[in-house]
Amino acid sequence: MGPMIVEFGLGTSLRRGDYTQAAERAVRAALWRNSINLAEYMGVAKEDMVIEVRIGCAHPEAVDVQVLANVFPYGQTSFVVEKGGLDVVRPEGTGNPTVMAQAALIVSVTSSERPGVAT
């Protein structure tokens, strides 16, 4: 089945300039600020969910996707980290910028069957 849900999240690293931390917080915001029971509704196992994770931040090469993968309790994840987000320079012009990352989680399921529904 094609994409069924898209969830969004914003994450920051206020002082450390840590792109992985900002991306992880964006993923967590997308996951835990919502309560959507797609697997249960579709009558499939949670492990059958396919989750495409798209991250936007100013320095995509600085994001450790393994850290992001560890956030997901189930599902089949894939990651695309691309240029986006926002770095906010400190007013004094020194130190790490405040890093903002956005996450989009595009969720589908691998099973096309729903119990009790004729196809």
N, CA, C and O atoms as CSV, one atom per row, in Angstrom:
chain,resi,resn,atom,element,x,y,z
A,1,MET,N,N,0.837,-1.177,0.000
A,1,MET,CA,C,0.000,0.000,0.000
A,1,MET,C,C,0.882,1.240,0.000
A,1,MET,O,O,2.002,1.226,0.510
A,2,GLY,N,N,0.369,2.285,-0.567
A,2,GLY,CA,C,1.105,3.543,-0.597
A,2,GLY,C,C,1.085,4.237,0.748
A,2,GLY,O,O,0.521,3.721,1.713
A,3,PRO,N,N,1.697,5.402,0.813
A,3,PRO,CA,C,1.734,6.158,2.069
A,3,PRO,C,C,0.326,6.405,2.605
A,3,PRO,O,O,-0.595,6.737,1.859
A,4,MET,N,N,0.188,6.233,3.928
A,4,MET,CA,C,-1.109,6.397,4.560
A,4,MET,C,C,-1.121,7.532,5.576
A,4,MET,O,O,-2.153,8.165,5.798
A,5,ILE,N,N,0.016,7.784,6.182
A,5,ILE,CA,C,0.122,8.828,7.205
A,5,ILE,C,C,1.446,9.552,7.004
A,5,ILE,O,O,2.462,8.941,6.670
A,6,VAL,N,N,1.415,10.859,7.212
A,6,VAL,CA,C,2.645,11.649,7.265
A,6,VAL,C,C,2.603,12.439,8.565
A,6,VAL,O,O,1.653,13.179,8.821
A,7,GLU,N,N,3.628,12.280,9.376
A,7,GLU,CA,C,3.741,13.002,10.643
A,7,GLU,C,C,4.976,13.887,10.588
A,7,GLU,O,O,5.979,13.532,9.969
A,8,PHE,N,N,4.895,15.042,11.241
A,8,PHE,CA,C,5.986,16.015,11.213
A,8,PHE,C,C,6.461,16.331,12.617
A,8,PHE,O,O,5.694,16.270,13.578
A,9,GLY,N,N,7.735,16.669,12.721
A,9,GLY,CA,C,8.289,17.075,14.004
A,9,GLY,C,C,9.427,18.058,13.819
A,9,GLY,O,O,10.097,18.069,12.786
A,10,LEU,N,N,9.636,18.882,14.832
A,10,LEU,CA,C,10.726,19.851,14.859
A,10,LEU,C,C,11.582,19.541,16.069
A,10,LEU,O,O,11.060,19.297,17.157
A,11,GLY,N,N,12.893,19.548,15.887
A,11,GLY,CA,C,13.808,19.324,16.987
A,11,GLY,C,C,14.931,20.337,16.965
A,11,GLY,O,O,15.299,20.850,15.908
A,12,THR,N,N,15.476,20.625,18.141
A,12,THR,CA,C,16.555,21.603,18.242
A,12,THR,C,C,17.711,21.068,19.079
A,12,THR,O,O,17.546,20.178,19.914
A,13,SER,N,N,18.857,21.627,18.833
A,13,SER,CA,C,20.015,21.504,19.710
A,13,SER,C,C,20.386,22.944,20.029
A,13,SER,O,O,20.984,23.641,19.209
A,14,LEU,N,N,20.027,23.374,21.217
A,14,LEU,CA,C,20.112,24.796,21.551
A,14,LEU,C,C,21.535,25.313,21.701
A,14,LEU,O,O,21.835,26.423,21.261
A,15,ARG,N,N,22.411,24.531,22.311
A,15,ARG,CA,C,23.749,25.049,22.615
A,15,ARG,C,C,24.891,24.233,22.035
A,15,ARG,O,O,25.970,24.767,21.777
A,16,ARG,N,N,24.662,22.948,21.830
A,16,ARG,CA,C,25.763,22.064,21.418
A,16,ARG,C,C,26.022,22.069,19.914
A,16,ARG,O,O,27.083,21.624,19.476
A,17,GLY,N,N,25.082,22.558,19.119
A,17,GLY,CA,C,25.267,22.511,17.669
A,17,GLY,C,C,25.285,21.089,17.153
A,17,GLY,O,O,26.012,20.781,16.208
A,18,ASP,N,N,24.492,20.214,17.760
A,18,ASP,CA,C,24.505,18.774,17.472
A,18,ASP,C,C,23.356,18.430,16.515
A,18,ASP,O,O,22.189,18.424,16.907
A,19,TYR,N,N,23.701,18.147,15.273
A,19,TYR,CA,C,22.692,17.872,14.241
A,19,TYR,C,C,21.970,16.546,14.477
A,19,TYR,O,O,20.780,16.420,14.186
A,20,THR,N,N,22.690,15.567,15.001
A,20,THR,CA,C,22.038,14.292,15.312
A,20,THR,C,C,21.031,14.488,16.439
A,20,THR,O,O,19.921,13.959,16.368
A,21,GLN,N,N,21.391,15.226,17.462
A,21,GLN,CA,C,20.479,15.477,18.572
A,21,GLN,C,C,19.224,16.214,18.092
A,21,GLN,O,O,18.111,15.859,18.481
A,22,ALA,N,N,19.395,17.215,17.266
A,22,ALA,CA,C,18.241,17.957,16.750
A,22,ALA,C,C,17.348,17.044,15.909
A,22,ALA,O,O,16.123,17.093,16.026
A,23,ALA,N,N,17.958,16.215,15.065
A,23,ALA,CA,C,17.184,15.285,14.228
A,23,ALA,C,C,16.465,14.250,15.081
A,23,ALA,O,O,15.311,13.918,14.811
A,24,GLU,N,N,17.134,13.738,16.107
A,24,GLU,CA,C,16.502,12.763,16.997
A,24,GLU,C,C,15.307,13.382,17.712
A,24,GLU,O,O,14.263,12.743,17.844
A,25,ARG,N,N,15.453,14.602,18.168
A,25,ARG,CA,C,14.334,15.278,18.836
A,25,ARG,C,C,13.176,15.530,17.863
A,25,ARG,O,O,12.012,15.471,18.259
A,26,ALA,N,N,13.487,15.807,16.616
A,26,ALA,CA,C,12.437,15.996,15.611
A,26,ALA,C,C,11.679,14.693,15.377
A,26,ALA,O,O,10.453,14.695,15.267
A,27,VAL,N,N,12.407,13.587,15.302
A,27,VAL,CA,C,11.775,12.276,15.126
A,27,VAL,C,C,10.893,11.950,16.322
A,27,VAL,O,O,9.754,11.513,16.159
A,28,ARG,N,N,11.420,12.164,17.525
A,28,ARG,CA,C,10.633,11.893,18.730
A,28,ARG,C,C,9.383,12.769,18.783
A,28,ARG,O,O,8.318,12.305,19.191
A,29,ALA,N,N,9.505,14.018,18.378
A,29,ALA,CA,C,8.335,14.910,18.365
A,29,ALA,C,C,7.275,14.371,17.412
A,29,ALA,O,O,6.086,14.393,17.731
A,30,ALA,N,N,7.690,13.895,16.261
A,30,ALA,CA,C,6.736,13.348,15.294
A,30,ALA,C,C,6.085,12.071,15.804
A,30,ALA,O,O,4.900,11.838,15.568
A,31,LEU,N,N,6.853,11.250,16.498
A,31,LEU,CA,C,6.326,9.975,16.988
A,31,LEU,C,C,5.428,10.118,18.209
A,31,LEU,O,O,4.330,9.561,18.240
A,32,TRP,N,N,5.879,10.849,19.200
A,32,TRP,CA,C,5.210,10.806,20.498
A,32,TRP,C,C,4.244,11.935,20.753
A,32,TRP,O,O,3.608,11.954,21.807
A,33,ARG,N,N,4.106,12.850,19.870
A,33,ARG,CA,C,3.082,13.880,20.035
A,33,ARG,C,C,1.808,13.511,19.293
A,33,ARG,O,O,0.861,14.294,19.215
A,34,ASN,N,N,1.809,12.327,18.764
A,34,ASN,CA,C,0.648,11.851,18.019
A,34,ASN,C,C,0.255,10.490,18.563
A,34,ASN,O,O,1.077,9.761,19.120
A,35,SER,N,N,-0.998,10.167,18.393
A,35,SER,CA,C,-1.475,8.855,18.828
A,35,SER,C,C,-2.302,8.274,17.698
A,35,SER,O,O,-3.527,8.390,17.676
A,36,ILE,N,N,-1.613,7.651,16.766
A,36,ILE,CA,C,-2.289,7.058,15.619
A,36,ILE,C,C,-1.968,5.573,15.621
A,36,ILE,O,O,-0.801,5.182,15.603
A,37,ASN,N,N,-2.987,4.765,15.644
A,37,ASN,CA,C,-2.822,3.315,15.720
A,37,ASN,C,C,-3.020,2.688,14.344
A,37,ASN,O,O,-3.940,1.894,14.148
A,38,LEU,N,N,-2.168,3.041,13.402
A,38,LEU,CA,C,-2.315,2.570,12.029
A,38,LEU,C,C,-2.287,1.057,11.933
A,38,LEU,O,O,-3.144,0.469,11.273
A,39,ALA,N,N,-1.327,0.419,12.571
A,39,ALA,CA,C,-1.210,-1.039,12.459
A,39,ALA,C,C,-2.471,-1.715,12.978
A,39,ALA,O,O,-3.023,-2.606,12.332
A,40,GLU,N,N,-2.915,-1.284,14.143
A,40,GLU,CA,C,-4.121,-1.885,14.711
A,40,GLU,C,C,-5.333,-1.646,13.810
A,40,GLU,O,O,-6.133,-2.553,13.580
A,41,TYR,N,N,-5.458,-0.438,13.313
A,41,TYR,CA,C,-6.591,-0.098,12.446
A,41,TYR,C,C,-6.587,-0.937,11.171
A,41,TYR,O,O,-7.636,-1.374,10.698
A,42,MET,N,N,-5.390,-1.157,10.621
A,42,MET,CA,C,-5.276,-1.913,9.375
A,42,MET,C,C,-5.259,-3.418,9.611
A,42,MET,O,O,-5.325,-4.194,8.657
A,43,GLY,N,N,-5.170,-3.842,10.878
A,43,GLY,CA,C,-5.162,-5.264,11.181
A,43,GLY,C,C,-3.867,-5.958,10.815
A,43,GLY,O,O,-3.873,-7.128,10.433
A,44,VAL,N,N,-2.752,-5.246,10.930
A,44,VAL,CA,C,-1.444,-5.825,10.623
A,44,VAL,C,C,-0.541,-5.680,11.838
A,44,VAL,O,O,-0.840,-4.916,12.755
A,45,ALA,N,N,0.552,-6.407,11.841
A,45,ALA,CA,C,1.529,-6.299,12.918
A,45,ALA,C,C,2.261,-4.959,12.819
A,45,ALA,O,O,2.466,-4.438,11.723
A,46,LYS,N,N,2.649,-4.414,13.957
A,46,LYS,CA,C,3.394,-3.155,13.969
A,46,LYS,C,C,4.695,-3.271,13.179
A,46,LYS,O,O,5.175,-2.294,12.603
A,47,GLU,N,N,5.258,-4.478,13.160
A,47,GLU,CA,C,6.496,-4.705,12.416
A,47,GLU,C,C,6.293,-4.569,10.910
A,47,GLU,O,O,7.262,-4.409,10.169
A,48,ASP,N,N,5.029,-4.631,10.446
A,48,ASP,CA,C,4.737,-4.511,9.019
A,48,ASP,C,C,4.670,-3.060,8.541
A,48,ASP,O,O,4.527,-2.804,7.345
A,49,MET,N,N,4.774,-2.121,9.466
A,49,MET,CA,C,4.762,-0.716,9.057
A,49,MET,C,C,6.086,-0.367,8.380
A,49,MET,O,O,7.158,-0.753,8.846
A,50,VAL,N,N,5.992,0.354,7.296
A,50,VAL,CA,C,7.167,0.847,6.564
A,50,VAL,C,C,7.220,2.346,6.823
A,50,VAL,O,O,6.266,3.069,6.535
A,51,ILE,N,N,8.341,2.805,7.368
A,51,ILE,CA,C,8.461,4.202,7.770
A,51,ILE,C,C,9.634,4.842,7.042
A,51,ILE,O,O,10.795,4.532,7.307
A,52,GLU,N,N,9.313,5.728,6.135
A,52,GLU,CA,C,10.350,6.514,5.461
A,52,GLU,C,C,10.568,7.764,6.297
A,52,GLU,O,O,9.647,8.557,6.492
A,53,VAL,N,N,11.781,7.936,6.788
A,53,VAL,CA,C,12.123,9.066,7.632
A,53,VAL,C,C,12.915,10.060,6.785
A,53,VAL,O,O,13.969,9.729,6.243
A,54,ARG,N,N,12.391,11.281,6.680
A,54,ARG,CA,C,13.086,12.333,5.946
A,54,ARG,C,C,13.455,13.425,6.938
A,54,ARG,O,O,12.599,13.947,7.652
A,55,ILE,N,N,14.728,13.761,6.974
A,55,ILE,CA,C,15.253,14.771,7.882
A,55,ILE,C,C,15.813,15.920,7.063
A,55,ILE,O,O,16.512,15.709,6.071
A,56,GLY,N,N,15.500,17.132,7.485
A,56,GLY,CA,C,16.082,18.325,6.880
A,56,GLY,C,C,16.883,19.081,7.924
A,56,GLY,O,O,16.348,19.454,8.968
A,57,CYS,N,N,18.161,19.311,7.654
A,57,CYS,CA,C,19.003,20.119,8.544
A,57,CYS,C,C,20.107,20.754,7.707
A,57,CYS,O,O,20.371,20.340,6.578
A,58,ALA,N,N,20.739,21.759,8.280
A,58,ALA,CA,C,21.737,22.530,7.533
A,58,ALA,C,C,22.974,21.720,7.141
A,58,ALA,O,O,23.614,22.016,6.132
A,59,HIS,N,N,23.309,20.709,7.927
A,59,HIS,CA,C,24.477,19.878,7.629
A,59,HIS,C,C,24.090,18.403,7.691
A,59,HIS,O,O,24.341,17.740,8.697
A,60,PRO,N,N,23.481,17.887,6.625
A,60,PRO,CA,C,22.996,16.509,6.634
A,60,PRO,C,C,24.085,15.474,6.901
A,60,PRO,O,O,23.811,14.426,7.486
A,61,GLU,N,N,25.286,15.752,6.491
A,61,GLU,CA,C,26.393,14.804,6.673
A,61,GLU,C,C,26.738,14.615,8.155
A,61,GLU,O,O,27.421,13.654,8.510
A,62,ALA,N,N,26.278,15.512,9.013
A,62,ALA,CA,C,26.590,15.446,10.436
A,62,ALA,C,C,25.569,14.629,11.237
A,62,ALA,O,O,25.685,14.530,12.458
A,63,VAL,N,N,24.574,14.046,10.566
A,63,VAL,CA,C,23.539,13.279,11.261
A,63,VAL,C,C,23.892,11.793,11.227
A,63,VAL,O,O,24.146,11.227,10.164
A,64,ASP,N,N,23.903,11.176,12.397
A,64,ASP,CA,C,24.148,9.738,12.536
A,64,ASP,C,C,22.793,9.025,12.473
A,64,ASP,O,O,22.043,9.034,13.450
A,65,VAL,N,N,22.479,8.410,11.334
A,65,VAL,CA,C,21.164,7.781,11.166
A,65,VAL,C,C,20.989,6.552,12.058
A,65,VAL,O,O,19.855,6.161,12.335
A,66,GLN,N,N,22.074,5.936,12.513
A,66,GLN,CA,C,21.926,4.804,13.424
A,66,GLN,C,C,21.299,5.241,14.739
A,66,GLN,O,O,20.496,4.512,15.323
A,67,VAL,N,N,21.663,6.427,15.204
A,67,VAL,CA,C,21.041,6.971,16.413
A,67,VAL,C,C,19.542,7.148,16.181
A,67,VAL,O,O,18.740,6.842,17.063
A,68,LEU,N,N,19.162,7.636,15.010
A,68,LEU,CA,C,17.742,7.822,14.691
A,68,LEU,C,C,17.028,6.483,14.596
A,68,LEU,O,O,15.898,6.350,15.067
A,69,ALA,N,N,17.670,5.495,13.994
A,69,ALA,CA,C,17.057,4.168,13.850
A,69,ALA,C,C,16.745,3.566,15.206
A,69,ALA,O,O,15.749,2.856,15.348
A,70,ASN,N,N,17.564,3.829,16.193
A,70,ASN,CA,C,17.361,3.272,17.530
A,70,ASN,C,C,16.133,3.853,18.233
A,70,ASN,O,O,15.683,3.297,19.235
A,71,VAL,N,N,15.588,4.948,17.733
A,71,VAL,CA,C,14.410,5.575,18.338
A,71,VAL,C,C,13.148,4.759,18.062
A,71,VAL,O,O,12.219,4.768,18.870
A,72,PHE,N,N,13.107,4.059,16.936
A,72,PHE,CA,C,11.887,3.373,16.507
A,72,PHE,C,C,11.747,2.020,17.188
A,72,PHE,O,O,12.634,1.173,17.077
A,73,PRO,N,N,10.629,1.808,17.899
A,73,PRO,CA,C,10.435,0.545,18.599
A,73,PRO,C,C,10.037,-0.602,17.666
A,73,PRO,O,O,10.188,-1.769,18.028
A,74,TYR,N,N,9.540,-0.290,16.491
A,74,TYR,CA,C,9.133,-1.308,15.525
A,74,TYR,C,C,8.992,-0.652,14.158
A,74,TYR,O,O,9.100,0.566,14.017
A,75,GLY,N,N,8.750,-1.485,13.163
A,75,GLY,CA,C,8.610,-0.987,11.796
A,75,GLY,C,C,9.907,-1.112,11.022
A,75,GLY,O,O,10.984,-1.311,11.584
A,76,GLN,N,N,9.766,-0.988,9.726
A,76,GLN,CA,C,10.903,-1.062,8.807
A,76,GLN,C,C,11.241,0.363,8.387
A,76,GLN,O,O,10.482,0.999,7.657
A,77,THR,N,N,12.372,0.854,8.847
A,77,THR,CA,C,12.717,2.257,8.617
A,77,THR,C,C,13.752,2.424,7.518
A,77,THR,O,O,14.625,1.579,7.323
A,78,SER,N,N,13.632,3.531,6.811
A,78,SER,CA,C,14.657,3.978,5.868
A,78,SER,C,C,14.821,5.479,6.094
A,78,SER,O,O,13.911,6.147,6.584
A,79,PHE,N,N,15.991,5.998,5.731
A,79,PHE,CA,C,16.314,7.381,6.063
A,79,PHE,C,C,16.841,8.143,4.856
A,79,PHE,O,O,17.638,7.636,4.067
A,80,VAL,N,N,16.365,9.379,4.743
A,80,VAL,CA,C,16.908,10.342,3.791
A,80,VAL,C,C,17.186,11.597,4.605
A,80,VAL,O,O,16.276,12.176,5.198
A,81,VAL,N,N,18.447,12.014,4.631
A,81,VAL,CA,C,18.819,13.236,5.341
A,81,VAL,C,C,19.292,14.217,4.279
A,81,VAL,O,O,20.215,13.938,3.515
A,82,GLU,N,N,18.641,15.365,4.252
A,82,GLU,CA,C,18.924,16.327,3.190
A,82,GLU,C,C,19.052,17.743,3.740
A,82,GLU,O,O,18.728,18.016,4.896
A,83,LYS,N,N,19.525,18.619,2.891
A,83,LYS,CA,C,19.716,20.018,3.261
A,83,LYS,C,C,18.367,20.647,3.574
A,83,LYS,O,O,17.410,20.515,2.810
A,84,GLY,N,N,18.309,21.327,4.703
A,84,GLY,CA,C,17.084,21.986,5.142
A,84,GLY,C,C,17.294,22.529,6.531
A,84,GLY,O,O,18.419,22.860,6.905
A,85,GLY,N,N,16.237,22.627,7.298
A,85,GLY,CA,C,16.355,23.098,8.667
A,85,GLY,C,C,16.846,24.527,8.733
A,85,GLY,O,O,16.700,25.305,7.790
A,86,LEU,N,N,17.435,24.854,9.879
A,86,LEU,CA,C,17.888,26.227,10.087
A,86,LEU,C,C,18.945,26.247,11.177
A,86,LEU,O,O,18.789,25.607,12.217
A,87,ASP,N,N,20.009,26.975,10.939
A,87,ASP,CA,C,20.999,27.270,11.968
A,87,ASP,C,C,20.827,28.730,12.357
A,87,ASP,O,O,20.814,29.609,11.497
A,88,VAL,N,N,20.695,28.986,13.651
A,88,VAL,CA,C,20.536,30.350,14.139
A,88,VAL,C,C,21.816,30.735,14.875
A,88,VAL,O,O,22.144,30.168,15.917
A,89,VAL,N,N,22.523,31.697,14.324
A,89,VAL,CA,C,23.792,32.140,14.896
A,89,VAL,C,C,23.517,32.873,16.212
A,89,VAL,O,O,22.546,33.620,16.330
A,90,ARG,N,N,24.371,32.649,17.175
A,90,ARG,CA,C,24.248,33.316,18.476
A,90,ARG,C,C,24.412,34.833,18.304
A,90,ARG,O,O,25.187,35.278,17.458
A,91,PRO,N,N,23.695,35.616,19.093
A,91,PRO,CA,C,23.778,37.084,18.971
A,91,PRO,C,C,25.203,37.624,19.088
A,91,PRO,O,O,25.566,38.596,18.426
A,92,GLU,N,N,26.016,36.973,19.952
A,92,GLU,CA,C,27.392,37.447,20.115
A,92,GLU,C,C,28.294,36.983,18.975
A,92,GLU,O,O,29.439,37.422,18.875
A,93,GLY,N,N,27.782,36.088,18.105
A,93,GLY,CA,C,28.528,35.642,16.933
A,93,GLY,C,C,29.573,34.578,17.203
A,93,GLY,O,O,30.335,34.228,16.302
A,94,THR,N,N,29.629,34.050,18.425
A,94,THR,CA,C,30.605,33.014,18.750
A,94,THR,C,C,29.891,31.780,19.264
A,94,THR,O,O,28.725,31.839,19.655
A,95,GLY,N,N,30.601,30.660,19.260
A,95,GLY,CA,C,30.023,29.416,19.762
A,95,GLY,C,C,29.176,28.722,18.703
A,95,GLY,O,O,29.076,29.172,17.562
A,96,ASN,N,N,28.580,27.632,19.110
A,96,ASN,CA,C,27.752,26.842,18.201
A,96,ASN,C,C,26.431,27.550,17.929
A,96,ASN,O,O,25.889,28.226,18.804
A,97,PRO,N,N,25.917,27.392,16.718
A,97,PRO,CA,C,24.585,27.946,16.452
A,97,PRO,C,C,23.515,27.078,17.101
A,97,PRO,O,O,23.771,25.929,17.459
A,98,THR,N,N,22.326,27.627,17.249
A,98,THR,CA,C,21.171,26.808,17.602
A,98,THR,C,C,20.760,26.086,16.324
A,98,THR,O,O,20.525,26.712,15.291
A,99,VAL,N,N,20.679,24.777,16.408
A,99,VAL,CA,C,20.369,23.943,15.246
A,99,VAL,C,C,18.907,23.537,15.295
A,99,VAL,O,O,18.415,23.070,16.322
A,100,MET,N,N,18.217,23.719,14.177
A,100,MET,CA,C,16.836,23.270,14.049
A,100,MET,C,C,16.768,22.245,12.923
A,100,MET,O,O,17.283,22.475,11.828
A,101,ALA,N,N,16.130,21.118,13.201
A,101,ALA,CA,C,15.939,20.072,12.196
A,101,ALA,C,C,14.457,19.741,12.112
A,101,ALA,O,O,13.742,19.799,13.112
A,102,GLN,N,N,14.007,19.398,10.932
A,102,GLN,CA,C,12.633,18.949,10.727
A,102,GLN,C,C,12.650,17.486,10.340
A,102,GLN,O,O,13.579,17.003,9.694
A,103,ALA,N,N,11.595,16.786,10.752
A,103,ALA,CA,C,11.434,15.382,10.389
A,103,ALA,C,C,10.057,15.184,9.787
A,103,ALA,O,O,9.072,15.757,10.253
A,104,ALA,N,N,9.998,14.369,8.749
A,104,ALA,CA,C,8.733,13.895,8.190
A,104,ALA,C,C,8.791,12.371,8.219
A,104,ALA,O,O,9.737,11.769,7.710
A,105,LEU,N,N,7.783,11.757,8.812
A,105,LEU,CA,C,7.683,10.301,8.867
A,105,LEU,C,C,6.538,9.905,7.947
A,105,LEU,O,O,5.382,10.253,8.189
A,106,ILE,N,N,6.869,9.178,6.896
A,106,ILE,CA,C,5.883,8.764,5.899
A,106,ILE,C,C,5.640,7.278,6.123
A,106,ILE,O,O,6.530,6.453,5.914
A,107,VAL,N,N,4.425,6.946,6.552
A,107,VAL,CA,C,4.131,5.597,7.017
A,107,VAL,C,C,3.174,4.885,6.060
A,107,VAL,O,O,2.167,5.442,5.624
A,108,SER,N,N,3.521,3.647,5.754
A,108,SER,CA,C,2.651,2.756,4.984
A,108,SER,C,C,2.761,1.373,5.618
A,108,SER,O,O,3.541,1.172,6.549
A,109,VAL,N,N,1.982,0.427,5.115
A,109,VAL,CA,C,2.059,-0.939,5.627
A,109,VAL,C,C,2.344,-1.885,4.472
A,109,VAL,O,O,2.011,-1.595,3.323
A,110,THR,N,N,2.968,-3.028,4.786
A,110,THR,CA,C,3.333,-3.975,3.739
A,110,THR,C,C,2.195,-4.900,3.374
A,110,THR,O,O,2.239,-5.528,2.316
A,111,SER,N,N,1.176,-5.007,4.210
A,111,SER,CA,C,0.060,-5.916,3.950
A,111,SER,C,C,-1.098,-5.147,3.334
A,111,SER,O,O,-1.427,-4.050,3.785
A,112,SER,N,N,-1.708,-5.709,2.320
A,112,SER,CA,C,-2.862,-5.052,1.715
A,112,SER,C,C,-4.168,-5.630,2.229
A,112,SER,O,O,-5.245,-5.223,1.792
A,113,GLU,N,N,-4.081,-6.584,3.159
A,113,GLU,CA,C,-5.287,-7.222,3.679
A,113,GLU,C,C,-5.731,-6.578,4.974
A,113,GLU,O,O,-4.910,-6.206,5.813
A,114,ARG,N,N,-7.027,-6.451,5.127
A,114,ARG,CA,C,-7.619,-6.016,6.387
A,114,ARG,C,C,-8.640,-7.049,6.787
A,114,ARG,O,O,-9.541,-7.350,6.004
A,115,PRO,N,N,-8.533,-7.595,7.963
A,115,PRO,CA,C,-9.499,-8.601,8.384
A,115,PRO,C,C,-10.923,-8.061,8.300
A,115,PRO,O,O,-11.200,-6.934,8.710
A,116,GLY,N,N,-11.822,-8.889,7.761
A,116,GLY,CA,C,-13.227,-8.507,7.704
A,116,GLY,C,C,-13.575,-7.582,6.561
A,116,GLY,O,O,-14.728,-7.171,6.430
A,117,VAL,N,N,-12.593,-7.242,5.720
A,117,VAL,CA,C,-12.870,-6.329,4.606
A,117,VAL,C,C,-12.583,-7.081,3.318
A,117,VAL,O,O,-11.474,-7.575,3.111
A,118,ALA,N,N,-13.570,-7.165,2.468
A,118,ALA,CA,C,-13.394,-7.849,1.177
A,118,ALA,C,C,-12.558,-6.991,0.253
A,118,ALA,O,O,-12.731,-5.774,0.185
A,119,THR,N,N,-11.632,-7.651,-0.470
A,119,THR,CA,C,-10.797,-6.909,-1.419
A,119,THR,C,C,-11.059,-7.360,-2.822
A,119,THR,O,O,-10.448,-6.848,-3.760
